[in-house]
């Protein structure tokens, strides 16, 4: 394909990259915006966890008892057992009797619940790939140590959050690669978009609402793209950096794994932290005393704080050691300030030194992307930035169809119809699926076995139905008219948002008067208010679409009347 100039080539690149990858990026932006408040959505979805965030509880008096009753994950056990089973050595020990090798506990300033896990040594470590552990996880109420049922899906942190970076397609990390490719070409689309819009700052303030439908959509596309341009570029760039470090170029699980293991052993020796078990049983010192010492040392460095992550290595062994990391909610950078203790004597083995300049920059960029810090105003700016990205992509889809549907109608092409059906599914269908999942969460009884799996089925099924509806109603697009599915699905969003709020009220008694005034709980109130705000925006959008379609119909009627008059004159 030949272009008259670079700008024309950039326009072609921007158009087709935006169209092809926009469907993936729409998911990333929308669920990325929801992920900013993933823990709050968890509170809405699991009423048993609706209490105030808690600090890390006592290890000696509460956590240790929980660790001792954690079982390995049954699916992981069944998958790993044939690999390690040695017929000559007899049957593998029962899951409850597998020896624990490591414990960990994690919390944040937004988590009422505490996430915990344990690693268990397999008795027959004959695996040539070095996998000799299976794991078990649990989530507890840190006030009592009582476990939150595992069949309660954490919709925010375990479904919406991974959707934005993996599409929840975990087979061979396929979803990670799809999102990564989309993120890379998003950077290309952003650069090409800046290139073709030479009057970029002027377009920031240009929105001609009274012009043609196509002109108004293009102005909205340009405006939403420009106003959040730094946000879009930063998150695409830092997301790729995180992907490269953890998923695209891992040293483990490759031919370099032996070198990686050797490097870990050398590094552990240099740090003074035991890499392997000694094979000699030894009692554990008081971890609470270690926590107190860690807090004292942080305070002495003028950075007093709570424990965010605690990990014990080589449990029950003479080489056991405990790593305690400071919660970093008061800063952007992902720095834990770890202090490591001898698990048997309780003495300090190592205090992590300050990071180098390069490491600090990396920590800061990763911290900005993952936003674990405590800054509510900035979190809402993240949400607005993500939703502006959604608006930019959605108007891009609409402009693509509006610009071509007249031409396609004359040629008898179905191209615009296909693109429009996918656009409706991606823009409104995705929102409908998310709200439907929340409604299902409130209507399915808490004791239902496999409740989380049913909620996932509801999500995918509703999304698929939205595509069938959009495709079924898309026939007018082939005639250069608007797809009524846009309006119909937007009206459904308005209805479902209200239904979700009512469902929460009926199932838990937590209505907005209670969660705002009588017994304030802003995590739940925030989700309810966001759902109602979404319903209001949807209603206003329906009104705007009706007005635009009416104007377009009048213009088309006027053009037909002129054409009829010209024919009669001839």
Buried (B, 14 or more C-beta within 10 A) or exposed (E): EEEEEEBEBBBBBBBEBBBEBBBBBBBBBBBBBBBBBBBBBBBBBBBBBBBEBBEBBBBBEBBBEBBEEBBBBEEBBEEBBEBBBEEEEEEBEEBEEBEBBBBBBBBBBBBBBBBBBBBBBBBBEEEEEEEBBBBBEBBBBBBEBEBBEEBBBBBBBBBBBBBBBBBBBEEEBEBBBBBBEBBBBBBBBBEBBBBBBEEBEEBBEBBEEEEBBBBBBBBBBBBBBBBBBEBBBBBBBBBBEBBEEEBEEBEEEEEEBEEBBEEEEEEBEEEEBBBEBEEEEBEBBEBBEBBEBBBEBBEEEEBEBBBBBBBBBBBBBBBBBBBBBBBBBBBBBBBBBBBBBBBBEBEBBBEBEEBEEEEEEBBBBBBBBBBBBBBEEEBEBBBBBBBBBBBBBBBBBBBBBBBBBEEBBEEEBBBBBBBBBBBBBBBBBBBBBBBBBBBBBBEBEBEEEEBBEBBBEBBEEBBEBBBEBBBEBBEBBBEBBBBBBBBBBBBBBBBBBBBBBBBBBEBBEBBBEBBBEEEEBEBBBBBBBBBBEBBEBBBEBBEEBEEBBEBBEEEEEEEEEEEEEEEEEE
